[in-house]
Amino acid sequence: MPWLTDRRLLAAALLAWSAMAVLGLVLGPSLGHDEAAFAIAARGGAPAGAWLYRSDGTVEIARLGIALGGAAWQLRLASAVLGTGVVIAVFAVGRAAFDARTGAWAAALIAGAHPMVLRSAELLSDLPATACILGGIAIVVGELDRDGGPRWRIAWAGPIFAAAFYARYGSAPVVAFAIAAAALTWWRAVAARPLRVLAMVVALAVLVVPHLVRSLDATGSPFGILKVSAGMPRRAYVGEGLVTYLTSNPFLFYGALVAPVAIAGLVGLARVRRRAPWYLAIVAIAQLVSLGLQSHGQPRYVYVATALFVVLGVDRLARLDWPRLAHLAWPRLAGLDWPRLALGLIWLSWLGAAIAVVLQDRHVDDERAPIREAARVIRAHTGDRPCSAVAMIVPQLMWHSGCEVFASALLEGPLPADRNRYAVSFTRWPIDLAAILAAQHLHATPLPTTDLRTKVWLLQ
């Protein structure tokens, strides 16, 4: 297909991703748990010292949304724009490690990966951080794998890695793996021009200093916030996430096309002798294993690994002799136009992802309707008076109601007596009202709601 140039394929991938992000902005539900927490922190209402693990970079992104007006789509707009960088960064990694054709096809595949696209318009740190990490990796590979060794432009990877860190503190291990693996993989190139690689490391270190100072002031240790952040993702046992990553349905967990392509990339490493592919594989595996041991598993935690395996898989599949393999399997398939078939599958993945965005947004919006109803009831009752509430859902209720909200499972002291006090229970997230009343020495008066899944009480 001579008309399908690398630029056109990349442009189509960007257009597809952007279209689905716009769908998410227009149809998106009210803010989720983490989104609401970032929005509250940006508004200045975060509990003192309790949300230190919320990355400063994403809070700043949320502040842009607050400045625009604070509606859900406005809060998500900046992160949606930054998230498109994932498509560009995947292309850059593919071009640096292999060629522009590989990068363009990998970008097209990622644009149809529903675990990523479904979050393309959310106020979260995962996609912006992933774009930055992949961008830094692309620079590192492009410079260290070239004849003649790295140029001074490798230093730009330092600020890009720093941006990934500030967007998501959980990026720190992946950035460390990326730099350490690069030094080991291309040790001759590093040894030949050490000052240029050192410039990258120094740039990263200098840019991280403000965080270390803030952490020292807040926790007494320059790495205190990182320790808090590392301990936040829950896990039932060591390695729970790794079990999830290895045993989940790969088509649902990673993407219908992403899963087989990624597996092809992993299997194809057996025949690879070049450094760049092995470097990508080492970083990907390091992220899967390190995060898999530390926390429970979610697709968004391993976006970098997913993208790197896709790049490897695209290159491996492009090297196969498809007409010969098809003839061996079934001679009638030998005459198929394989690039056109691959493009058709990608188009279907884009369509499927777009449909999934619409269906999920409608479903999630209905799930979060009880939270909005509880907030409406509280606001109507309390008016301009300050309020506090106890519930299982904290950030979202806090964002919508404007009240100080306490988690029922963690409530120890008495609720503030200088404001209206409420208890909120949902069918999906119930509270033990009797236990709360007994502990607080209060009685409850039910307030009418229009959603049977929501119960609100005035506590007096």
Buried (B, 14 or more C-beta within 10 A) or exposed (E): EEEBEBEEBBBBBBBBBBBBBBBBBEBBBBBBEBBBBBBBBBBEEBBEEEBBBBBBBBBBBBBBBBEEEBEBBBBBBBBBBBBBBBBBBBBBBBBBBBEBBBBBBBBBBBBBBBBBBBBBBBBBBBBBBBBBBBBBBBBBBBBBBEEEBBEEEBBBBBBBBBBBBBBBBBBBBBBBBBBEBBBEBBEEBBEEBEEBBEBBBEBBEEBBEEBBEBBBEEBEEBBBBBEBBBEEBEBEEEBBBBBBBEEBEBEEBBBBBBBBBBBBBBEBBEEBEEBBBBBBBBBBBBBBBBBBEBBBBBBBBBBBBBBBBBBBBBBBBBEEEBEEEBBEEEEEBBEEEBEEEBBEBBBEBBEBBBEBBBEBBEEBBEBBBBBBBBBBBBBEBBEEEEBBBBBBBBBBBBBBBBBBBBEBEEBEEEBEEEBBBBBBBBEEBEBEBEEBBEBBEBEBEEBEBEBEBBBBBBBE
